[in-house]
Protein backbone atom coordinates (compact mmCIF):
# COMPACT_ATOMS: atom_id res chain seq x y z
CA UNK A 1 0.00 0.00 0.00
CA UNK A 2 1.28 3.44 -0.90
CA UNK A 3 1.90 6.16 1.64
CA UNK A 4 -1.07 8.53 1.99
CA UNK A 5 -0.43 11.90 3.62
CA UNK A 6 -2.98 12.76 6.33
CA UNK A 7 -4.15 15.73 4.24
CA UNK A 8 -4.51 16.24 0.55
CA UNK A 9 -2.32 18.60 -1.53
CA UNK A 10 -5.46 20.38 -2.70
CA UNK A 11 -5.89 21.55 0.87
CA UNK A 12 -2.52 23.34 0.62
CA UNK A 13 -3.60 25.02 -2.61
CA UNK A 14 -6.78 26.28 -0.95
CA UNK A 15 -4.79 27.63 1.98
CA UNK A 16 -2.23 29.23 -0.42
CA UNK A 17 -5.03 30.86 -2.40
CA UNK A 18 -6.63 32.12 0.78
CA UNK A 19 -3.24 33.28 2.03
CA UNK A 20 -2.57 35.02 -1.29
CA UNK A 21 -5.92 36.76 -1.12
CA UNK A 22 -5.18 37.79 2.45
CA UNK A 23 -1.81 39.24 1.42
CA UNK A 24 -3.47 41.17 -1.40
CA UNK A 25 -6.11 42.49 1.00
CA UNK A 26 -3.42 43.57 3.48
CA UNK A 27 -1.44 45.23 0.67
CA UNK A 28 -4.56 47.09 -0.42
CA UNK A 29 -5.21 48.31 3.12
CA UNK A 30 -1.60 49.45 3.47
CA UNK A 31 -1.83 51.29 0.15
CA UNK A 32 -5.09 52.96 1.23
CA UNK A 33 -3.51 54.00 4.54
CA UNK A 34 -0.47 55.42 2.73
CA UNK A 35 -2.76 57.34 0.35
CA UNK A 36 -4.67 58.73 3.31
CA UNK A 37 -1.45 59.86 5.01
CA UNK A 38 -0.17 61.35 1.74
CA UNK A 39 -3.43 63.27 1.20
CA UNK A 40 -3.37 64.54 4.78
CA UNK A 41 0.25 65.69 4.46
CA UNK A 42 -0.42 67.37 1.11
CA UNK A 43 -3.39 69.21 2.61
CA UNK A 44 -1.32 70.32 5.61
CA UNK A 45 1.53 71.49 3.36
CA UNK A 46 -0.85 73.44 1.09
CA UNK A 47 -2.40 75.08 4.15
CA UNK A 48 1.02 76.03 5.50
CA UNK A 49 2.07 77.41 2.10
CA UNK A 50 -1.02 79.64 2.03
CA UNK A 51 -0.23 80.94 5.51
CA UNK A 52 3.38 81.67 4.53
CA UNK A 53 2.29 83.42 1.31
CA UNK A 54 0.01 85.66 3.36
CA UNK A 55 2.84 86.45 5.80
CA UNK A 56 5.11 87.29 2.86
CA UNK A 57 2.47 89.63 1.39
CA UNK A 58 2.12 91.37 4.77
CA UNK A 59 5.89 91.71 5.18
CA UNK A 60 6.33 93.08 1.65
CA UNK A 61 3.59 95.63 2.33
CA UNK A 62 5.17 96.60 5.67
CA UNK A 63 8.60 96.88 4.02
CA UNK A 64 7.22 99.17 1.30
CA UNK A 65 5.55 101.34 3.91
CA UNK A 66 8.78 101.61 5.92
CA UNK A 67 10.80 102.43 2.80
CA UNK A 68 8.37 105.24 1.91
CA UNK A 69 8.54 106.55 5.48
CA UNK A 70 12.34 106.37 5.43
CA UNK A 71 12.49 108.29 2.15
CA UNK A 72 10.16 110.96 3.50
CA UNK A 73 12.18 111.34 6.70
CA UNK A 74 15.41 111.63 4.71
CA UNK A 75 13.96 114.40 2.58
CA UNK A 76 12.72 116.29 5.65
CA UNK A 77 15.91 115.94 7.68
CA UNK A 78 18.67 118.53 7.55
CA UNK A 79 22.15 117.45 6.43
CA UNK A 80 23.38 117.84 10.02
CA UNK A 81 20.64 115.56 11.33
CA UNK A 82 21.45 112.96 8.66
CA UNK A 83 25.14 113.07 9.50
CA UNK A 84 24.42 112.72 13.21
CA UNK A 85 22.07 109.82 12.52
CA UNK A 86 24.60 108.07 10.27
CA UNK A 87 27.28 108.36 12.96
CA UNK A 88 24.94 106.64 15.44
CA UNK A 89 24.18 103.81 13.02
CA UNK A 90 27.75 102.78 12.33
CA UNK A 91 29.85 103.01 15.50
CA UNK A 92 31.91 99.98 14.43
CA UNK A 93 33.27 101.89 11.42
CA UNK A 94 36.53 103.65 12.24
CA UNK A 95 36.15 107.36 12.79
CA UNK A 96 38.28 109.67 10.64
CA UNK A 97 41.72 109.78 12.15
CA UNK A 98 42.54 112.97 13.96
CA UNK A 99 45.93 113.48 15.54
CA UNK A 100 45.79 113.45 19.32
CA UNK A 101 48.69 115.85 19.64
CA UNK A 102 49.28 118.77 17.34
CA UNK A 103 52.22 118.34 15.00
CA UNK A 104 55.02 120.82 14.69
CA UNK A 105 55.93 122.15 11.24
CA UNK A 106 58.66 119.56 10.88
CA UNK A 107 56.24 116.65 11.30
CA UNK A 108 57.21 115.87 14.90
CA UNK A 109 54.87 116.08 17.84
CA UNK A 110 55.26 119.00 20.25
Secondary structure, 3 states (H helix, E strand, C coil): CCCCCCCCHHHHHHHHHHHHHHHHHHHHHHHHHHHHHHHHHHHHHHHHHHHHHHHHHHHHHHHHHHHHHHHHHHHHCCHHHHHHHHHHHCCCCCCCCCCCCCECCCCCEC
